[in-house]
Amino acid sequence: MIGGHGRARITDFGLAVPGENTPGAVVERGLPPGTRAAPFTRHTGPSPRIRARAGFLAPSMIPRMFRLETARLFIREWDPADRPAFRAMAQDPVVMRYINGGVPLTEEEIDAALGRQRRHAAELGFCMGALVEKASGEVVGVAGLQPLGTTGDLEIGWWLSPRVWGRGYATEAGQAAMTHVLETLGRERVVAIIDPPNEASKRVAMRLGLRLVRRTTGVELGHRLPEIVVDLFAREARETGPAAELPLA
């Protein structure tokens, strides 16, 4: 989970996990009768969104931009103009305490992190996106979902600028991401991984109804950072009980 790995050498902002090809109907223009165009894939042609802009996809197959909305927030894909806001958080030792051992990200790591999430959005239809406060219109954190290593699970995550701590934004954003995984995507369970000393994020997870499964490692999870040690939390889709009554974070 974002905001979880204090011992990682670099941020766990996005996993280097290959995305699934987005299905789409290709409109075959200018071809002889009975001839089919070669299918587009992420290896041999432009992305579905680029093809949609170029007019190659039927309107019903045009991919939607990833966006989740709550009463006070929305989560969306990263825009190039968001880089300064992300950089300010990624180079703040307080924010990075449980992500990168308090070590700010380098400029190269910042660009790599944002690039991974843009690829997730383009190839998977979701990402750990920009968390935007509606009242101010400002990017105040990171939240969303992404594949968890080679487990086949989708993890949710969050981290926030210190200036908005204590407002319940982490719980609100986490709820939106969890609902997207379990209801919109119809997955059987949702997970989160948290650095063991990060009690604030554990409280958010428990408030969302996630339960501690076990302490595990990046190696076991097939994570791109094999050296991490994390607590794995999970909630099954069939679990309908109330979340824990804990203070908002």
N, C-alpha and C positions, 0 to 999 in steps of 0.2 A: 504494500500500500504506500502511496505517496505520503511522505512524512513518517517513514518507518524505519529506515535502515541507518542507524548512526555509525555503523562500522564499515559501511560500504566505501570503496575507494572513489567511486563516482556516483552521481545521483541515480536513483531508480526512477527517473522520470521517463517512463516508457521502456518497453521491452523490445529487444531485437528479435521479434517473432514474425515470421513470414505471414502476410495477410492472405485471406482467401480471395480468390478472384470474384469480383462482383458480377452476378449473372445479368445478362441484358440481351435484348433482341437487337441484332444488327440490321439496319436497313440497308439492303444491298442495292446500290444505285449504279447504273451504268454497266451492268454485267450482262453477258449473253444469257438468254433463257436457259434455265436448268443449272446455271453456275452459281455456286455459293461462295461467299467471301470467306476468307480465313478468319477464324474468331480472334477477337482482340483478347490479349491477356496482359497482365502487368509487365510481362517480360518482352512482349513483341509489339506493343502498341500503346497509345495514350490511355490515360485513366478514363473510367466511365464519365467523370465530370467533364473532362476535356472533350470527350466524344460528344457528350450532350450539347455542349456549347457549339460544337462544330456541326451539329445537326445530324449525327449518325445514329442517335438513339430515338426510339419512339417516345413520345411524351410520358407514357406510363412508366417507362424504365429510367427516367432521369433521376439520378440519386439525389436525395435530400441532404441538406447541410445538417450536421449533427448539432442538436440544440436541446437542452433540457431546461425547464423553467419551474421556478418555485414562486412563492409569494414575494420574496425579497431579492431573489437571485436568478441568474441564468448561467448555464454552462454552455459554452460554444467552442467551435474550433479556433485554433490559434491563427491570428492575423499577423503579418509582418510588423504592423504598428504596435503590437503587444510586447515586442521584445524588451523595451526599456522597463516595463512593469515587471516582467518575468525576471529580468536581470537583477532588479533591485531586491527581489525576494531571494533569488538563487545565490546572491552574494552577501546575504545577511546571515551572520553566524547564528543568530537566535532562531531564525526560520529553519536553517539547515542543521540544527543540533541533532535531530534524529534521522536525518537524511544522508548527510555526508560527514558526520562527525564534527560538525561545526565549521568545516572547511568550505569556503566559497567556491563555486564552480568557476572554471576558467571560461573565457570567451568561446573557445572551441567546444567545451562541454555544453554550454548554453545553446549554441547553434545545433549541436547534435541532438540534444533533448527535444528541442522544438521540432526539428526535422522528423524525429521518430513519431511524434504525435501527429504531425501532419500526414505522414504516411498511414498511420493507423486510421485516421479519419477518412482518407481517400480509399483505402483498401478494405477496411472492416466496417466503416460506417459509424464508428465511435472512437473516442480517445479520452485521455486525461486532458481536459480542455481548460480554457481560461474561465475562471470563476468571476463573474461580473456582478457588482452590486447595482441593483436597479436605481436606487435613490441617487447615486452619484455618477453612474455610468462608468465607474473605474474598475479595472481588473484588480481584484483583492485577494486572489489565490489561485489554486489549481485544484480541480476536482473532475471526477468522471470515472471511466472504467477502461480496462485494458486486459489482454490475455495475461495469465500468470504462468510464465515459463512454458514448460511442456506438459502442464497438468491437464489442460483442456478446460480449466475453470476461467471465469472472468473475475478479476478483482476490482473492487472499488477503492477509491483513495481520495485524499484531500490534504491540502496544507494551505495555510492562510497567512496573510500579512499580519504582523502583531497589532497593528492599529485597529483591526476588526475582531480581535480575540474577545471572547466573552459574550458575543451576540447570538450564539447558537447557529452560526453559519455552517460550521462543519457538519453538525447533525442534519441541517436542512439540505445541504448539498449531498451528503451521504445518502439520505433518504431518496432523493431524486435519482441518484445513480443506481441504488439498489432496486428501486421500482423498475427502472429501465431494464436491468438484467433479468429480473424474475418475471415481470409482466409483459413488457414490450417485446423482449427477445425470447421469452418463454423458457429460460434456462431453469434447470432443476435446483441449482443452488448458486449462491454468491459468496465470495470469499474476500478477506482482507488480510494483509500481512503487516505486522507492526513490530518495530524495534522493541525488545522486551522492557527497557526502562521508560518507554513513552506512555505514561499512565493516562495522559489526556486523550490520546487517540484510542486507547483501550476503552475509556469511558464512552467515547462516541460510538465505538463498535458495539458495546453492550447496550447502549441506548437504542441502537438500531435493531436489536434482537439477534446480533451475531454472538456466537458462543466460541469460547476458546477450544480449539481442537487439539493442538499440540505445539510444542516448540520444534522447529525444523530448520533446515539449512537450504541455501541456494542450490547446492548439489542435488538434494532430494527433489526440489521443485523444478529442476531443469532451468533455473534462472540464469540470466546472462551474467550475474554476479555470484559465482558459486561460494564465495567466502562469507556471505551474509548469514546471520543467525536471527531468526524472526519467530514471533508467535503467530500461528495461523488461526484465524477466526473464520467461521462459516455460518450461514443460515440457509436452511432448506426451503424450497418453495412451499412445501406443505405446512411449514410452521406458521401458524397464524396467531400465536400468543402475543401478548403485549410486550413492548420493549421495556427495558429496565428504566425505572424512574430515577434518573441521575441528573445532576445539574447540567444545563446546556453548556456546550463548548464550541 
